[in-house]
């Protein structure tokens, strides 16, 4: 009987922690204004409600897939498309965060780069790409960081 109550308490603590983390992530995305930036840059502001709903749906589905191992028979092509979309979202999130924190104007003032600022953005994106590929291709990274 005691283990039953311990299990219930662990479930409640886990749910509470999950709600706090999910709320923090959604608040972070809202504060940096990534959704309006995406709508403005792509000239699709009339789809703003869809963007917001998809972020919420993605948070819910991501939380469910993190808690339970669900196998979806979607095939390698659809998996690659999903991972490509995920990479685009992470890249947009990083660039939006850098834009909100005014990283690029600060770099511009410090280093005095006027023409090569786009190369810095590309270098940041390529660094993220190489780091992600190293993590997924070489088993050393997963063994070290996940054990």
N, C-alpha and C positions, 0 to 999 in steps of 0.2 A: 504494500500500500504506500510505503514511503517513497519508493522509486516512481510510482505513478505521479505523486505530487511533485517530486523533483523534476520529472519530465514536463509537467504542466508549467512549472515555474521557468524552466529553461526555454520552453516554447514562447512564453510571454516576454521573457527578457530578449530573446532573439527577434521577435516581432517588433518590440519597442526599439531595439537598436537598428533594425532594418528601416523602420519608419523615420528615425532620426537621420540616418545616412541618406535615404532617398529624398527626404525633405531638404537636406543640405545640398544635394546635387541639383535638384530642381531649382532651389533658390539661387545657387551659383550660376546656373545657366540663365536664369531670369535676370539676375543683377548685371551680368556682363552684357546683356542685351543681344545675345547671339541670334535669336529668332527674328527680331526686327532688322538686324544687319543682313541676314540671309535674304529676307524679303526685299529689302532696299537694293542690295547689290544685284539680285537676279531679276529685279523689276516684277516681282510676283507678290506684291503686298496684299493683293486681294485674296490670296490663299493663306493668310496668316492664321486663321482658325485651324486649318489643316496642319500647318506646321506645329502649332501648340498641341493639338491632339496626338500627333505622331510622337512627339517627345514624351508625352505622358504614357502613351501606349508602349513605347520602347522602354521606358523605365519599369513599367509593370512586367512586361514580358522578360526583360533582362533580370529582374529580381526573381521571377519564377524559375528561369533557366539556371540561375545561380544556385538556388536552393535544391532543385531536383534535377537529376540527369535525365533529360528527355531527349530521346533519339528521334530525329525527324528525317524521313527518307526523301531528302530534297535533291540529292545528286551533287556532283562536284561543280557543275556550271553554276547552279543557283547559289551554292555555297560561296563561290568566288565572287558572284555579284553582291551577295550580302556583305562579304568581307571588304569589298571595294567601297560599298556605301558606308560601312563602318569607318574605314580609313578616311573617307572624305569628311565625315562628321567630326572625327578627332582632329583632322587638319584645320577645319573651319573653327573648331573650338579653340585650338591653340592660337590661331591668328587673331580671333576675336579677343581673346584674353590679352594677347600682346598689344592689340590696338587700344583696348580699354586702359591698360596700364601705361600707355604712351611709351612703349619700349622703343618703337622706331624713331620718333622725334628725338628721344634722348640719345640713341645711338648716332643719329644724324648730327646732333650738336657736338657730341664727344669726339667722334672719329672724322667729322667733316666730310661725310659721304653724301653727295647729292645725286649722283647718277647711278650708283650701284646698290641702292636700297632694295631693289627687286632681287638682286643676287643674294642678299642676306636672307630674304624671305625664302628663296629657293633653297639656300643652304640649310636653313632650319628644317624645312620640309624633308629634304634629302637625309638629314641626320636622323629625323624621326623614322623615316622609311628604313634606313640601314639598321637602326636599333631594333625595330620591329622584326625585320627579316632575320637578324642574328638571334633574336629571342626564339623565333619559331623554327628556324632551320637547324641551329646547332643545339644538340641536347644538353650541352654543358650549362647553358644559361637556365634552362628549366630545372635541372638537377640542383643547381646551387641555390636558386632563389625560391624554389617551391619546397625544398626539404627542410 
